[in-house]
């Protein structure tokens, strides 16, 4: 079901994904969202499955994990209200890169690739802002991943002297 409320708009405007949008652009984008509710333990998306939508976390906590070649899984991160996920599959048109499971009862807002394309056609300037917001968040994630790699290398003595 599509959603719209002043409280939801205020929440979304404070997230990295929707930051900086005008009232009219935000209203248009919010009208494209579909509310999805999941109980604790529910799998939201699975690694390697096709995906054509992304999600914004409104409430709850989720775990992101990736499979290991040995058959196990590795914890990648936790998601909380204000975070978003699934954008990579929409940007690169590849299958899901990770599995996301609800750790608690969760409310998500889903945006499909089709709706995002409609947003592009209706409001190119706001679309560019949303893409910049997504790219900014991806850069933050890359920096955190770089820091984790650096920490692991230092622990294992893999640093090379200059």
RODO-124761 format. One record per residue (C-alpha): residue number from 0; residue in three letters; x, z, y. Coordinates in steps of 0.2 Angstrom, whole numbers. Layout:
N
<r resi="NUM" resn="ALA" east="X" up="Z" north="Y"/>
...
END
This chain:
162
<r resi="0" resn="UNK" east="0" up="0" north="0"/>
<r resi="1" resn="UNK" east="6" up="-4" north="17"/>
<r resi="2" resn="UNK" east="9" up="11" north="29"/>
<r resi="3" resn="UNK" east="9" up="15" north="47"/>
<r resi="4" resn="UNK" east="9" up="32" north="56"/>
<r resi="5" resn="UNK" east="18" up="39" north="72"/>
<r resi="6" resn="UNK" east="27" up="52" north="61"/>
<r resi="7" resn="UNK" east="34" up="39" north="49"/>
<r resi="8" resn="UNK" east="39" up="28" north="64"/>
<r resi="9" resn="UNK" east="49" up="42" north="72"/>
<r resi="10" resn="UNK" east="57" up="46" north="55"/>
<r resi="11" resn="UNK" east="62" up="28" north="52"/>
<r resi="12" resn="UNK" east="69" up="25" north="70"/>
<r resi="13" resn="UNK" east="81" up="40" north="66"/>
<r resi="14" resn="UNK" east="88" up="31" north="50"/>
<r resi="15" resn="UNK" east="103" up="20" north="51"/>
<r resi="16" resn="UNK" east="92" up="5" north="45"/>
<r resi="17" resn="UNK" east="79" up="5" north="59"/>
<r resi="18" resn="UNK" east="90" up="12" north="73"/>
<r resi="19" resn="UNK" east="88" up="3" north="90"/>
<r resi="20" resn="UNK" east="73" up="-7" north="86"/>
<r resi="21" resn="UNK" east="60" up="-9" north="100"/>
<r resi="22" resn="UNK" east="42" up="-2" north="97"/>
<r resi="23" resn="UNK" east="35" up="-19" north="93"/>
<r resi="24" resn="UNK" east="49" up="-24" north="81"/>
<r resi="25" resn="UNK" east="48" up="-7" north="73"/>
<r resi="26" resn="UNK" east="29" up="-9" north="71"/>
<r resi="27" resn="UNK" east="31" up="-26" north="63"/>
<r resi="28" resn="UNK" east="44" up="-20" north="51"/>
<r resi="29" resn="UNK" east="34" up="-4" north="46"/>
<r resi="30" resn="UNK" east="19" up="-15" north="43"/>
<r resi="31" resn="UNK" east="29" up="-24" north="29"/>
<r resi="32" resn="UNK" east="34" up="-8" north="20"/>
<r resi="33" resn="UNK" east="25" up="-2" north="4"/>
<r resi="34" resn="UNK" east="25" up="17" north="0"/>
<r resi="35" resn="UNK" east="31" up="21" north="-18"/>
<r resi="36" resn="UNK" east="30" up="38" north="-26"/>
<r resi="37" resn="UNK" east="41" up="43" north="-41"/>
<r resi="38" resn="UNK" east="42" up="59" north="-51"/>
<r resi="39" resn="UNK" east="58" up="68" north="-55"/>
<r resi="40" resn="UNK" east="68" up="59" north="-69"/>
<r resi="41" resn="UNK" east="60" up="42" north="-65"/>
<r resi="42" resn="UNK" east="72" up="27" north="-64"/>
<r resi="43" resn="UNK" east="69" up="17" north="-48"/>
<r resi="44" resn="UNK" east="81" up="3" north="-51"/>
<r resi="45" resn="UNK" east="93" up="-1" north="-66"/>
<r resi="46" resn="UNK" east="110" up="-8" north="-65"/>
<r resi="47" resn="UNK" east="111" up="-27" north="-69"/>
<r resi="48" resn="UNK" east="92" up="-30" north="-67"/>
<r resi="49" resn="UNK" east="86" up="-43" north="-55"/>
<r resi="50" resn="UNK" east="81" up="-35" north="-38"/>
<r resi="51" resn="UNK" east="72" up="-43" north="-23"/>
<r resi="52" resn="UNK" east="69" up="-27" north="-13"/>
<r resi="53" resn="UNK" east="77" up="-12" north="-5"/>
<r resi="54" resn="UNK" east="71" up="5" north="-2"/>
<r resi="55" resn="UNK" east="72" up="19" north="12"/>
<r resi="56" resn="UNK" east="71" up="37" north="6"/>
<r resi="57" resn="UNK" east="58" up="46" north="15"/>
<r resi="58" resn="UNK" east="58" up="62" north="4"/>
<r resi="59" resn="UNK" east="67" up="68" north="-12"/>
<r resi="60" resn="UNK" east="84" up="67" north="-19"/>
<r resi="61" resn="UNK" east="91" up="52" north="-30"/>
<r resi="62" resn="UNK" east="106" up="50" north="-40"/>
<r resi="63" resn="UNK" east="116" up="33" north="-40"/>
<r resi="64" resn="UNK" east="126" up="30" north="-55"/>
<r resi="65" resn="UNK" east="136" up="15" north="-64"/>
<r resi="66" resn="UNK" east="139" up="12" north="-82"/>
<r resi="67" resn="UNK" east="156" up="13" north="-89"/>
<r resi="68" resn="UNK" east="164" up="1" north="-101"/>
<r resi="69" resn="UNK" east="165" up="16" north="-114"/>
<r resi="70" resn="UNK" east="146" up="17" north="-113"/>
<r resi="71" resn="UNK" east="144" up="32" north="-102"/>
<r resi="72" resn="UNK" east="140" up="33" north="-84"/>
<r resi="73" resn="UNK" east="149" up="39" north="-68"/>
<r resi="74" resn="UNK" east="140" up="47" north="-53"/>
<r resi="75" resn="UNK" east="143" up="37" north="-38"/>
<r resi="76" resn="UNK" east="133" up="46" north="-25"/>
<r resi="77" resn="UNK" east="117" up="55" north="-20"/>
<r resi="78" resn="UNK" east="103" up="49" north="-9"/>
<r resi="79" resn="UNK" east="93" up="59" north="3"/>
<r resi="80" resn="UNK" east="79" up="56" north="16"/>
<r resi="81" resn="UNK" east="85" up="43" north="29"/>
<r resi="82" resn="UNK" east="96" up="34" north="16"/>
<r resi="83" resn="UNK" east="93" up="17" north="10"/>
<r resi="84" resn="UNK" east="98" up="7" north="-5"/>
<r resi="85" resn="UNK" east="95" up="-10" north="-14"/>
<r resi="86" resn="UNK" east="101" up="-20" north="1"/>
<r resi="87" resn="UNK" east="116" up="-27" north="-8"/>
<r resi="88" resn="UNK" east="104" up="-37" north="-20"/>
<r resi="89" resn="UNK" east="95" up="-44" north="-5"/>
<r resi="90" resn="UNK" east="111" up="-49" north="4"/>
<r resi="91" resn="UNK" east="121" up="-57" north="-10"/>
<r resi="92" resn="UNK" east="106" up="-62" north="-22"/>
<r resi="93" resn="UNK" east="115" up="-54" north="-37"/>
<r resi="94" resn="UNK" east="108" up="-41" north="-49"/>
<r resi="95" resn="UNK" east="107" up="-23" north="-45"/>
<r resi="96" resn="UNK" east="125" up="-15" north="-44"/>
<r resi="97" resn="UNK" east="119" up="3" north="-50"/>
<r resi="98" resn="UNK" east="106" up="13" north="-57"/>
<r resi="99" resn="UNK" east="96" up="25" north="-46"/>
<r resi="100" resn="UNK" east="86" up="39" north="-53"/>
<r resi="101" resn="UNK" east="74" up="52" north="-44"/>
<r resi="102" resn="UNK" east="81" up="69" north="-46"/>
<r resi="103" resn="UNK" east="66" up="77" north="-37"/>
<r resi="104" resn="UNK" east="48" up="70" north="-33"/>
<r resi="105" resn="UNK" east="52" up="56" north="-21"/>
<r resi="106" resn="UNK" east="43" up="45" north="-8"/>
<r resi="107" resn="UNK" east="52" up="28" north="-4"/>
<r resi="108" resn="UNK" east="47" up="14" north="7"/>
<r resi="109" resn="UNK" east="50" up="-3" north="-1"/>
<r resi="110" resn="UNK" east="55" up="-19" north="9"/>
<r resi="111" resn="UNK" east="55" up="-35" north="-1"/>
<r resi="112" resn="UNK" east="66" up="-50" north="2"/>
<r resi="113" resn="UNK" east="51" up="-60" north="6"/>
<r resi="114" resn="UNK" east="45" up="-48" north="19"/>
<r resi="115" resn="UNK" east="62" up="-47" north="27"/>
<r resi="116" resn="UNK" east="62" up="-66" north="28"/>
<r resi="117" resn="UNK" east="46" up="-65" north="36"/>
<r resi="118" resn="UNK" east="53" up="-53" north="49"/>
<r resi="119" resn="UNK" east="67" up="-65" north="52"/>
<r resi="120" resn="UNK" east="55" up="-79" north="56"/>
<r resi="121" resn="UNK" east="44" up="-68" north="67"/>
<r resi="122" resn="UNK" east="58" up="-58" north="77"/>
<r resi="123" resn="UNK" east="76" up="-65" north="75"/>
<r resi="124" resn="UNK" east="83" up="-53" north="88"/>
<r resi="125" resn="UNK" east="77" up="-38" north="79"/>
<r resi="126" resn="UNK" east="82" up="-46" north="62"/>
<r resi="127" resn="UNK" east="100" up="-47" north="68"/>
<r resi="128" resn="UNK" east="99" up="-29" north="74"/>
<r resi="129" resn="UNK" east="93" up="-24" north="56"/>
<r resi="130" resn="UNK" east="107" up="-34" north="48"/>
<r resi="131" resn="UNK" east="120" up="-26" north="60"/>
<r resi="132" resn="UNK" east="113" up="-9" north="55"/>
<r resi="133" resn="UNK" east="114" up="-13" north="36"/>
<r resi="134" resn="UNK" east="132" up="-20" north="39"/>
<r resi="135" resn="UNK" east="137" up="-4" north="48"/>
<r resi="136" resn="UNK" east="131" up="7" north="34"/>
<r resi="137" resn="UNK" east="140" up="-4" north="21"/>
<r resi="138" resn="UNK" east="156" up="-2" north="31"/>
<r resi="139" resn="UNK" east="153" up="17" north="31"/>
<r resi="140" resn="UNK" east="151" up="17" north="12"/>
<r resi="141" resn="UNK" east="167" up="6" north="10"/>
<r resi="142" resn="UNK" east="177" up="18" north="21"/>
<r resi="143" resn="UNK" east="171" up="33" north="10"/>
<r resi="144" resn="UNK" east="175" up="23" north="-6"/>
<r resi="145" resn="UNK" east="192" up="19" north="1"/>
<r resi="146" resn="UNK" east="195" up="38" north="5"/>
<r resi="147" resn="UNK" east="190" up="42" north="-13"/>
<r resi="148" resn="UNK" east="202" up="29" north="-20"/>
<r resi="149" resn="UNK" east="216" up="36" north="-9"/>
<r resi="150" resn="UNK" east="212" up="54" north="-15"/>
<r resi="151" resn="UNK" east="212" up="48" north="-33"/>
<r resi="152" resn="UNK" east="229" up="39" north="-31"/>
<r resi="153" resn="UNK" east="237" up="54" north="-23"/>
<r resi="154" resn="UNK" east="231" up="65" north="-37"/>
<r resi="155" resn="UNK" east="238" up="53" north="-50"/>
<r resi="156" resn="UNK" east="254" up="51" north="-41"/>
<r resi="157" resn="UNK" east="251" up="33" north="-38"/>
<r resi="158" resn="UNK" east="256" up="32" north="-20"/>
<r resi="159" resn="UNK" east="271" up="21" north="-17"/>
<r resi="160" resn="UNK" east="285" up="27" north="-5"/>
<r resi="161" resn="UNK" east="287" up="16" north="11"/>
END
